[in-house]
Amino acid sequence: MDVLGNRRTSPWVLYYRERTIVDSRHRVVDSYRYLSPASEAIVKTMIALAPRDPVPWTPLRRPLSEATVALVSTAGLSMLADPPFDAEGERQNPWWGDPSYRVIPRTATEADIVASHLHIETGYIQQDLDVALPLRRLAEAEAEGRSFSSTPCRP
Amino acid sequence: MIERMRAESVDAAVFVPVWPICCRSVGLAQRKVEAAGISTIALSMIPDLSAAAGAPRVAAIEFPFGRPLAQPNDAATQRAVLHATLGALQDASRPGTVVHLRFEWPELPEQVHWHPKEPSPIVQLLARDPSMFQRLARLADGDIPPEASRRS
């Protein structure tokens, strides 16, 4: 018997119970899992300083299966024929970043693009564009004409 | 960008940030696009920061920077993450909704390589002058350094 008077249970059952408890508390995404302590401190200060303005809202005007959906990436993606993003300007002045944008055709693949981003390992994107700009996955969803639900998500 | 979206009759926009400060930037961009009549969601690795920036909808994911959808060539996870994000976009019914997606990255944080081989310019600057940390954080307070507005 344990201190609460319950029968002792096997380690497997204890583990199962822990998992159940974690699930019932709706464990949320850890915003700081991949950040250094210094970066976490910067982000937390930014959160504390952020103004709490009213949040704008536009209800989705038609079901997604009938909607035109745009993908917007911040990975500094340009087509090979485009002028690339100005990384040299940021090297000279770390406070500055190229504010322009490029239009990526829906048929683009990793073979057609350059990822100019000085803050991440861009090799994964150059290997498979869909890790950051899921054009093929979106085209597949469109071809299926499917509707979506947030079933695999936690509210 | 908003004009371009209007020209293409865009109904909804999915924003995909790739590194920490992007998670704030897309929240600010979402606000403009949303106010222009286009529904938006961000697939964010720092949902706390995107929400604090006032993003209308956030799908939170605990994946490393640079690979918000999945590992390269993992089409099944990419598809599942995109579908969950679109589901959150469709089901959200109030401003500031954050939906936590139930995906687990296959590596431990110490096994993940997301940093560039050459440290970024701002990281090099912070290493030279730690007093810049506070200045960087104060960007969120509207305290924008004048250098941020001009190339050099």
Chai-1 contact restraints between the chains, C-beta under 6 A:
chainA,res_idxA,chainB,res_idxB,connection_type,confidence,min_distance_angstrom,max_distance_angstrom,comment,restraint_id
A,V28,B,H100,contact,1.0,0.0,6.0,A-B,restraint_1
A,V29,B,P47,contact,1.0,0.0,6.0,A-B,restraint_2
A,V29,B,A60,contact,1.0,0.0,6.0,A-B,restraint_3
A,V29,B,E62,contact,1.0,0.0,6.0,A-B,restraint_4
A,V29,B,H100,contact,1.0,0.0,6.0,A-B,restraint_5
A,D30,B,E62,contact,1.0,0.0,6.0,A-B,restraint_6
A,S31,B,I46,contact,1.0,0.0,6.0,A-B,restraint_7
A,S31,B,P47,contact,1.0,0.0,6.0,A-B,restraint_8
A,S31,B,D48,contact,1.0,0.0,6.0,A-B,restraint_9
A,R33,B,E62,contact,1.0,0.0,6.0,A-B,restraint_10
A,R33,B,P109,contact,1.0,0.0,6.0,A-B,restraint_11
A,Y34,B,P64,contact,1.0,0.0,6.0,A-B,restraint_12
A,Y34,B,P109,contact,1.0,0.0,6.0,A-B,restraint_13
A,I42,B,L136,contact,1.0,0.0,6.0,A-B,restraint_14
A,I42,B,A137,contact,1.0,0.0,6.0,A-B,restraint_15
A,V43,B,P20,contact,1.0,0.0,6.0,A-B,restraint_16
A,V43,B,L49,contact,1.0,0.0,6.0,A-B,restraint_17
A,T45,B,A137,contact,1.0,0.0,6.0,A-B,restraint_18
A,M46,B,A137,contact,1.0,0.0,6.0,A-B,restraint_19
A,M46,B,A140,contact,1.0,0.0,6.0,A-B,restraint_20
A,I47,B,D48,contact,1.0,0.0,6.0,A-B,restraint_21
A,I47,B,L49,contact,1.0,0.0,6.0,A-B,restraint_22
A,I47,B,A52,contact,1.0,0.0,6.0,A-B,restraint_23
A,L49,B,A140,contact,1.0,0.0,6.0,A-B,restraint_24
A,L49,B,D141,contact,1.0,0.0,6.0,A-B,restraint_25
A,A50,B,A52,contact,1.0,0.0,6.0,A-B,restraint_26
A,A50,B,A140,contact,1.0,0.0,6.0,A-B,restraint_27
A,D53,B,G54,contact,1.0,0.0,6.0,A-B,restraint_28
A,V55,B,G54,contact,1.0,0.0,6.0,A-B,restraint_29
A,V55,B,P56,contact,1.0,0.0,6.0,A-B,restraint_30
A,V55,B,P95,contact,1.0,0.0,6.0,A-B,restraint_31
A,V55,B,G96,contact,1.0,0.0,6.0,A-B,restraint_32
A,P56,B,R31,contact,1.0,0.0,6.0,A-B,restraint_33
A,P56,B,E34,contact,1.0,0.0,6.0,A-B,restraint_34
A,P56,B,A35,contact,1.0,0.0,6.0,A-B,restraint_35
A,W57,B,P56,contact,1.0,0.0,6.0,A-B,restraint_36
A,W57,B,P95,contact,1.0,0.0,6.0,A-B,restraint_37
A,T58,B,E34,contact,1.0,0.0,6.0,A-B,restraint_38
A,T58,B,G37,contact,1.0,0.0,6.0,A-B,restraint_39
A,T58,B,S39,contact,1.0,0.0,6.0,A-B,restraint_40
A,L60,B,S39,contact,1.0,0.0,6.0,A-B,restraint_41
A,R61,B,D11,contact,1.0,0.0,6.0,A-B,restraint_42
A,L64,B,L86,contact,1.0,0.0,6.0,A-B,restraint_43
A,L64,B,Q90,contact,1.0,0.0,6.0,A-B,restraint_44
A,A67,B,D11,contact,1.0,0.0,6.0,A-B,restraint_45
A,A67,B,A12,contact,1.0,0.0,6.0,A-B,restraint_46
A,T68,B,S9,contact,1.0,0.0,6.0,A-B,restraint_47
A,T68,B,V10,contact,1.0,0.0,6.0,A-B,restraint_48
A,T68,B,D11,contact,1.0,0.0,6.0,A-B,restraint_49
A,V69,B,A12,contact,1.0,0.0,6.0,A-B,restraint_50
A,A70,B,M5,contact,1.0,0.0,6.0,A-B,restraint_51
A,A70,B,V10,contact,1.0,0.0,6.0,A-B,restraint_52
A,A70,B,A13,contact,1.0,0.0,6.0,A-B,restraint_53
A,L71,B,V14,contact,1.0,0.0,6.0,A-B,restraint_54
A,V72,B,A13,contact,1.0,0.0,6.0,A-B,restraint_55
A,V72,B,F15,contact,1.0,0.0,6.0,A-B,restraint_56
A,S73,B,V16,contact,1.0,0.0,6.0,A-B,restraint_57
A,T74,B,P17,contact,1.0,0.0,6.0,A-B,restraint_58
A,T74,B,V18,contact,1.0,0.0,6.0,A-B,restraint_59
A,T74,B,C22,contact,1.0,0.0,6.0,A-B,restraint_60
A,A75,B,V18,contact,1.0,0.0,6.0,A-B,restraint_61
A,G89,B,R151,contact,1.0,0.0,6.0,A-B,restraint_62
A,E90,B,P121,contact,1.0,0.0,6.0,A-B,restraint_63
A,R91,B,P121,contact,1.0,0.0,6.0,A-B,restraint_64
A,Q92,B,S152,contact,1.0,0.0,6.0,A-B,restraint_65
A,N93,B,E147,contact,1.0,0.0,6.0,A-B,restraint_66
A,N93,B,S152,contact,1.0,0.0,6.0,A-B,restraint_67
A,P94,B,P121,contact,1.0,0.0,6.0,A-B,restraint_68
A,P94,B,I122,contact,1.0,0.0,6.0,A-B,restraint_69
A,P94,B,L125,contact,1.0,0.0,6.0,A-B,restraint_70
A,W95,B,P145,contact,1.0,0.0,6.0,A-B,restraint_71
A,W95,B,E147,contact,1.0,0.0,6.0,A-B,restraint_72
A,W95,B,A148,contact,1.0,0.0,6.0,A-B,restraint_73
A,W96,B,A148,contact,1.0,0.0,6.0,A-B,restraint_74
A,W96,B,R151,contact,1.0,0.0,6.0,A-B,restraint_75
A,Y101,B,M1,contact,1.0,0.0,6.0,A-B,restraint_76
A,L118,B,S120,contact,1.0,0.0,6.0,A-B,restraint_77
A,H119,B,W19,contact,1.0,0.0,6.0,A-B,restraint_78
A,H119,B,S120,contact,1.0,0.0,6.0,A-B,restraint_79
A,I120,B,V18,contact,1.0,0.0,6.0,A-B,restraint_80
A,I120,B,W19,contact,1.0,0.0,6.0,A-B,restraint_81
A,I120,B,F65,contact,1.0,0.0,6.0,A-B,restraint_82
A,I120,B,G66,contact,1.0,0.0,6.0,A-B,restraint_83
A,I120,B,W114,contact,1.0,0.0,6.0,A-B,restraint_84
A,E121,B,G66,contact,1.0,0.0,6.0,A-B,restraint_85
A,E121,B,W114,contact,1.0,0.0,6.0,A-B,restraint_86
A,E121,B,P116,contact,1.0,0.0,6.0,A-B,restraint_87
A,Y124,B,G66,contact,1.0,0.0,6.0,A-B,restraint_88
A,Y124,B,R67,contact,1.0,0.0,6.0,A-B,restraint_89
A,Y124,B,P72,contact,1.0,0.0,6.0,A-B,restraint_90
A,Q127,B,P72,contact,1.0,0.0,6.0,A-B,restraint_91
A,D128,B,P72,contact,1.0,0.0,6.0,A-B,restraint_92
A,D128,B,N73,contact,1.0,0.0,6.0,A-B,restraint_93
A,D130,B,L69,contact,1.0,0.0,6.0,A-B,restraint_94
A,D130,B,Q78,contact,1.0,0.0,6.0,A-B,restraint_95
A,V131,B,R67,contact,1.0,0.0,6.0,A-B,restraint_96
A,V131,B,L69,contact,1.0,0.0,6.0,A-B,restraint_97
A,V131,B,P72,contact,1.0,0.0,6.0,A-B,restraint_98
A,A132,B,V16,contact,1.0,0.0,6.0,A-B,restraint_99
A,A132,B,V18,contact,1.0,0.0,6.0,A-B,restraint_100
A,P134,B,L69,contact,1.0,0.0,6.0,A-B,restraint_101
A,P134,B,Q78,contact,1.0,0.0,6.0,A-B,restraint_102
A,P134,B,L82,contact,1.0,0.0,6.0,A-B,restraint_103
A,R137,B,Q78,contact,1.0,0.0,6.0,A-B,restraint_104
A,R137,B,R79,contact,1.0,0.0,6.0,A-B,restraint_105
A,R137,B,L82,contact,1.0,0.0,6.0,A-B,restraint_106
A,F148,B,H83,contact,1.0,0.0,6.0,A-B,restraint_107
A,F148,B,L86,contact,1.0,0.0,6.0,A-B,restraint_108
A,F148,B,G87,contact,1.0,0.0,6.0,A-B,restraint_109
A,F148,B,Q90,contact,1.0,0.0,6.0,A-B,restraint_110
A,S149,B,G87,contact,1.0,0.0,6.0,A-B,restraint_111
A,S150,B,G87,contact,1.0,0.0,6.0,A-B,restraint_112
A,S150,B,A88,contact,1.0,0.0,6.0,A-B,restraint_113
A,S150,B,D91,contact,1.0,0.0,6.0,A-B,restraint_114
A,S150,B,V99,contact,1.0,0.0,6.0,A-B,restraint_115
A,P152,B,A84,contact,1.0,0.0,6.0,A-B,restraint_116
A,P152,B,R102,contact,1.0,0.0,6.0,A-B,restraint_117
A,C153,B,A84,contact,1.0,0.0,6.0,A-B,restraint_118
A,C153,B,A88,contact,1.0,0.0,6.0,A-B,restraint_119
A,C153,B,V99,contact,1.0,0.0,6.0,A-B,restraint_120
A,C153,B,L101,contact,1.0,0.0,6.0,A-B,restraint_121
A,R154,B,H100,contact,1.0,0.0,6.0,A-B,restraint_122
A,R154,B,R102,contact,1.0,0.0,6.0,A-B,restraint_123
